[in-house]
Amino acid sequence: MNILCANKKASYKYTLIKKVEAGVVLEGWEVKSLKSGHGQISESYITIRNQEAYLINSHLKVLNTTNENTKADPKRERKILLNKKQIFSLNNEVKQNGLAIVPTKIYTKRSIIKLEIALGKGKKQHDKRADIKKREWERQKQKVLKKKN
């Protein structure tokens, strides 16, 4: 698994509950842009309309090798490939429990580009502070253990 693009803000802003692997409908220049490391999904989210899931607000840089005859939109909505049962369960979780569907990373799996999405519950400010304290404590603990050895 080769990670092309990751959303580091997702684990900070949300408590990630359930992760799902999905395909993404991409154009040729978008694949080339992702593989060259020019993708960004940190501010993106996923919405469900008409029993179809879409990735919104993801930015893929238009490369200068792209054909100028067609209009290349770097922030277009990209369709996410999920089966109906998965879409239905994600939609129910969003409507009933108030969860958000967040993209966490884009990666290649056997030369196919996949998107990992997660159901997340938004964190409050004190939860974010607690996570930072816990992370700092773990770092301090590792430093002390290294010094003793």
Secondary structure, DSSP 8 states (H G I E B T S, - for coil): -EEEEE-HHHHHHEEEEEEEEEEE---HHHHHHHHTT-EE-TT-EEEEETTEEEEES-EE---TTS-TTS---TT--EEEE--HHHHHHHHHHHHHH--EEEEEEEEEETTEEEEEEEEEEE--HHHHHHHHHHHHHHHHHHHHHHHH-
